[in-house]
Amino acid sequence: MSVLVVGSLALDSIETPFGSVTDAVGGSAMYISAAASYFINPIRLVGVVGGDFPKEGFAFLEQRKIELEGLQVVKEGKTFRWSGRYHYERDTLSTDLNVFESFDPVIPDSYRKSRCVCLGNIDPVLQRKVLDQMEKPRVVICDTMNYWIDRKMKELRDTLRLINVLILNDSEARLLSREPNLIKAGRVIRGMGPSVVIVKKGEHGALLMTEQMVFSAPAYPMENIFDPTGAGDSFAGGFAGWLARTDDMSEENLKRAVIYGSTLASFCVERFGVEGISDLTYLQIQDRFREFKELSRFDED
């Protein structure tokens, strides 16, 4: 099953207790595409960069065999830049949208029959525009963020009616649903359109909720998190990649997809930027997947 990824590409400058990096390639589309590429090809990327986007960024995408026909390059413009500092919380130091401010996603004809669509946390108006150009995708996976929930609730709800899976974090789930309890929040959000809701809880794992099921996935126990940037997008990419690989939306396979998403996120945070998911082997991914399974496995007396 082919995967279409639409989102941001960025140059990130990041400070954490373990070091810093300047102008590292990132953005939601970068992380989602890279994570998904370990499970399925083709991955088709739609986004925009400026003329300053480094050759290393293009080389990374090509190395992961990600199709770039839908990547717009504005040679006279500058790439979206973000800088932040992590301690116990994340502080955004600067955000410069640059060419991303006028991003208008145009889906190439060869991409329009993609079976799986994964939408990064871009403007819900743009998410809807993408879906209007698609030809009956099998599954649509969507991310969002507090900014859009606060400022474009109506547009977001219009988009939610068209998707199958919504992935968001716990604070976003509470804000969107106006419910403090995450189980109730999931029920409210499913009433807005998506049949599957996944709530990411950081170091506390993730909740997968459908009409018939609530599944609580553990987080991988890590003592040192070098860089949390892109972990949520890597989760989405791993989740989407596994679903596309198997073409199976059963509840048991959704559970496996969540664990694969968590697996890719755990690799992501071990290094800066996309380095954590740049050169994995399928065996490494399977080994950690099995470690996840053992985290909550026990025998009855």
C-alpha positions as CSV (number, residue, x, y, z in Angstrom):
1,M,0.0,0.0,0.0
2,S,1.6,3.3,-1.1
3,V,1.8,6.1,1.5
4,L,1.4,9.8,0.9
5,V,2.9,12.1,3.5
6,V,2.1,15.8,3.6
7,G,3.6,18.1,6.2
8,S,6.5,20.5,7.0
9,L,10.2,20.3,6.3
10,A,12.3,22.4,8.5
11,L,15.8,23.3,9.8
12,D,15.8,22.9,13.5
13,S,18.2,24.4,16.1
14,I,17.9,22.4,19.4
15,E,19.4,22.6,22.8
16,T,19.0,19.8,25.4
17,P,20.9,18.8,28.5
18,F,23.0,16.5,26.3
19,G,24.1,19.0,23.7
20,S,22.9,21.2,20.9
21,V,22.6,21.2,17.1
22,T,22.0,24.0,14.6
23,D,20.0,23.8,11.4
24,A,19.3,20.0,11.6
25,V,16.9,18.8,9.0
26,G,13.5,18.1,10.5
27,G,9.8,18.8,10.2
28,S,6.8,16.6,10.4
29,A,7.0,15.3,6.8
30,M,10.7,14.4,7.2
31,Y,10.2,12.3,10.4
32,I,6.9,10.7,9.3
33,S,8.4,9.7,5.9
34,A,11.7,8.4,7.3
35,A,9.9,6.3,10.0
36,A,7.4,4.8,7.6
37,S,10.0,4.0,5.0
38,Y,11.3,1.1,7.2
39,F,8.1,-0.8,6.5
40,I,6.8,0.1,3.1
41,N,7.6,1.7,-0.3
42,P,6.8,3.9,-2.0
43,I,6.6,6.8,0.4
44,R,5.5,9.9,-1.4
45,L,6.3,13.3,0.2
46,V,4.5,16.6,-0.4
47,G,6.0,19.7,1.2
48,V,8.0,22.9,0.5
49,V,11.6,24.0,1.2
50,G,13.7,27.0,0.3
51,G,16.8,27.3,-1.7
52,D,18.8,27.0,1.5
53,F,17.7,23.4,2.2
54,P,20.9,21.5,2.5
55,K,22.1,18.8,0.0
56,E,22.4,16.4,3.0
57,G,18.6,16.7,3.5
58,F,17.8,15.7,-0.1
59,A,20.4,12.9,0.2
60,F,18.8,11.6,3.3
61,L,15.4,11.5,1.7
62,E,16.7,9.8,-1.4
63,Q,18.6,7.3,0.7
64,R,15.4,6.3,2.4
65,K,13.9,5.9,-1.2
66,I,11.3,8.6,-0.6
67,E,9.7,10.0,-3.7
68,L,10.1,13.8,-4.1
69,E,7.9,14.7,-7.1
70,G,5.6,16.6,-4.7
71,L,8.4,18.5,-3.0
72,Q,8.3,22.2,-3.9
73,V,11.7,24.0,-3.9
74,V,11.4,27.8,-3.7
75,K,15.0,28.7,-4.7
76,E,14.7,32.4,-3.7
77,G,13.0,31.6,-0.4
78,K,14.1,30.3,3.0
79,T,13.2,27.0,4.6
80,F,10.9,26.9,7.7
81,R,13.1,27.3,10.8
82,W,12.4,26.4,14.4
83,S,14.6,26.6,17.5
84,G,13.9,25.3,20.9
85,R,15.3,24.4,24.3
86,Y,14.4,21.3,26.3
87,H,14.7,20.9,30.1
88,Y,11.7,19.5,31.9
89,E,9.5,21.3,29.4
90,R,10.0,22.5,25.8
91,D,10.7,26.2,25.3
92,T,10.2,27.5,21.7
93,L,12.8,30.2,21.1
94,S,11.9,31.2,17.6
95,T,9.7,30.1,14.7
96,D,10.2,31.4,11.2
97,L,7.7,30.0,8.7
98,N,9.4,31.4,5.7
99,V,8.3,29.5,2.5
100,F,6.0,27.3,4.6
101,E,3.8,30.3,5.4
102,S,2.4,30.2,1.8
103,F,2.6,26.5,1.4
104,D,-0.1,25.3,-1.1
105,P,-0.1,21.5,-1.3
106,V,-0.5,20.3,-4.9
107,I,-0.7,16.5,-5.1
108,P,0.9,15.2,-8.3
109,D,-1.4,13.0,-10.5
110,S,0.8,10.0,-9.8
111,Y,0.2,10.4,-6.0
112,R,-3.6,10.8,-6.0
113,K,-4.4,7.1,-5.8
114,S,-2.1,6.5,-2.7
115,R,-3.9,4.1,-0.4
116,C,-2.7,5.5,2.9
117,V,-2.6,9.3,3.5
118,C,-0.7,10.6,6.5
119,L,-1.2,14.3,7.3
120,G,1.2,16.1,9.6
121,N,0.0,18.8,11.9
122,I,-0.4,21.5,9.3
123,D,-3.4,23.9,8.9
124,P,-6.6,21.9,8.8
125,V,-7.7,23.9,5.7
126,L,-4.6,22.5,3.9
127,Q,-5.3,19.0,5.3
128,R,-8.8,19.2,3.7
129,K,-7.3,20.5,0.5
130,V,-5.1,17.5,0.3
131,L,-8.0,15.1,0.8
132,D,-10.0,16.9,-1.8
133,Q,-7.3,15.9,-4.4
134,M,-7.2,12.3,-3.4
135,E,-9.0,9.3,-5.0
136,K,-10.6,7.2,-2.3
137,P,-7.7,6.4,0.0
138,R,-8.0,3.3,2.1
139,V,-7.0,5.0,5.4
140,V,-6.4,8.6,6.3
141,I,-4.2,9.3,9.4
142,C,-4.1,12.9,10.8
143,D,-2.2,14.8,13.4
144,T,-3.0,18.2,14.9
145,M,-1.8,20.6,17.6
146,N,-3.0,23.1,20.1
147,Y,-2.5,26.0,17.8
148,W,-5.1,24.7,15.3
149,I,-7.5,23.6,18.0
150,D,-7.5,27.1,19.5
151,R,-7.6,29.0,16.3
152,K,-9.4,26.9,13.7
153,M,-11.8,24.6,15.5
154,K,-14.5,24.7,12.8
155,E,-12.0,24.0,10.0
156,L,-10.4,21.2,12.1
157,R,-13.8,19.6,12.8
158,D,-14.6,19.7,9.0
159,T,-11.4,17.8,8.4
160,L,-12.0,15.3,11.2
161,R,-15.2,14.1,9.4
162,L,-13.0,12.8,6.6
163,I,-10.3,10.9,8.4
164,N,-10.0,7.4,9.9
165,V,-7.3,7.9,12.5
166,L,-6.4,10.9,14.7
167,I,-3.1,11.0,16.6
168,L,-2.7,13.7,19.2
169,N,-1.1,14.2,22.6
170,D,-2.9,14.2,26.0
171,S,-3.1,18.0,26.3
172,E,-4.5,18.3,22.8
173,A,-7.0,15.6,23.4
174,R,-8.3,17.4,26.5
175,L,-8.4,20.7,24.6
176,L,-10.2,19.3,21.6
177,S,-12.8,17.3,23.6
178,R,-13.2,19.7,26.6
179,E,-12.9,16.5,28.7
180,P,-10.2,16.1,31.4
181,N,-10.6,12.3,31.4
182,L,-8.7,10.8,28.4
183,I,-11.1,7.8,28.0
184,K,-14.1,10.1,27.8
185,A,-12.0,12.5,25.6
186,G,-11.4,9.7,23.1
187,R,-15.1,8.9,22.9
188,V,-16.0,12.5,22.3
189,I,-13.3,12.8,19.6
190,R,-14.5,9.6,17.9
191,G,-17.9,11.3,17.7
192,M,-16.3,14.0,15.6
193,G,-15.4,11.6,12.8
194,P,-12.3,9.4,13.3
195,S,-13.1,5.8,14.2
196,V,-9.6,5.4,15.8
197,V,-8.1,7.9,18.3
198,I,-4.5,7.5,19.6
199,V,-3.5,9.7,22.5
200,K,0.3,10.0,23.0
201,K,1.3,10.4,26.7
202,G,5.1,10.9,26.3
203,E,7.0,8.8,28.9
204,H,3.7,7.2,29.9
205,G,3.0,5.5,26.6
206,A,0.0,5.8,24.4
207,L,-3.8,5.0,24.4
208,L,-5.4,3.5,21.4
209,M,-9.2,3.8,21.4
210,T,-11.9,2.4,19.0
211,E,-15.6,1.9,19.5
212,Q,-14.9,-1.6,21.1
213,M,-11.5,-1.3,22.6
214,V,-9.1,0.7,24.8
215,F,-5.5,-0.4,24.5
216,S,-2.8,1.1,26.7
217,A,0.7,0.8,25.2
218,P,3.8,1.3,27.4
219,A,6.6,3.7,26.8
220,Y,10.1,2.3,26.3
221,P,12.1,2.8,29.5
222,M,14.9,5.2,28.7
223,E,17.3,6.9,31.1
224,N,18.7,9.5,28.5
225,I,16.5,11.2,26.0
226,F,18.9,13.2,23.8
227,D,16.3,15.0,21.7
228,P,12.5,14.6,21.9
229,T,12.0,16.6,18.6
230,G,10.2,14.5,16.1
231,A,9.3,11.7,18.4
232,G,5.5,12.2,17.8
233,D,6.0,12.3,14.1
234,S,8.2,9.2,14.1
235,F,5.4,7.5,16.1
236,A,2.9,8.5,13.3
237,G,5.3,7.3,10.6
238,G,5.9,3.9,12.2
239,F,2.2,3.5,12.8
240,A,1.3,4.4,9.2
241,G,4.1,2.4,7.8
242,W,3.0,-0.8,9.5
243,L,-0.6,-0.4,8.6
244,A,0.4,0.2,4.9
245,R,2.7,-2.8,5.0
246,T,-0.1,-5.1,6.3
247,D,-3.2,-3.5,4.8
248,D,-5.0,-4.6,7.9
249,M,-7.2,-2.4,10.0
250,S,-8.2,-5.1,12.6
251,E,-8.0,-4.1,16.2
252,E,-5.1,-6.6,16.9
253,N,-3.1,-5.1,14.0
254,L,-3.9,-1.6,15.2
255,K,-2.3,-2.6,18.5
256,R,0.8,-3.8,16.7
257,A,0.9,-0.6,14.7
258,V,0.9,1.4,17.9
259,I,3.9,-0.6,19.3
260,Y,5.8,-0.2,16.0
261,G,5.1,3.6,16.2
262,S,6.4,3.6,19.8
263,T,9.4,1.6,18.6
264,L,10.4,4.2,16.0
265,A,9.8,7.1,18.4
266,S,12.1,5.4,21.0
267,F,14.9,5.3,18.4
268,C,14.3,8.9,17.4
269,V,14.9,10.4,20.8
270,E,18.3,8.6,21.2
271,R,20.1,11.0,18.9
272,F,19.7,14.5,17.6
273,G,17.3,15.3,14.7
274,V,16.7,12.5,12.3
275,E,19.9,10.7,13.1
276,G,18.1,8.3,15.4
277,I,16.0,6.9,12.6
278,S,18.6,7.3,9.8
279,D,20.3,4.0,9.6
280,L,18.3,1.4,11.5
281,T,18.0,-2.2,10.4
282,Y,14.8,-4.2,10.3
283,L,16.3,-6.6,12.8
284,Q,16.9,-3.7,15.3
285,I,13.3,-2.6,14.9
286,Q,12.0,-6.2,15.5
287,D,14.3,-6.7,18.5
288,R,12.9,-3.5,20.2
289,F,9.4,-4.4,19.2
290,R,9.8,-7.7,21.1
291,E,11.2,-5.7,24.1
292,F,8.0,-3.6,24.0
293,K,6.0,-6.8,24.1
294,E,7.9,-8.0,27.2
295,L,7.3,-4.8,29.1
296,S,3.8,-5.6,30.1
297,R,3.8,-9.4,29.6
298,F,3.1,-11.6,32.6
299,D,1.9,-15.1,33.5
300,E,-1.1,-15.9,35.5
301,D,-0.7,-18.0,38.7
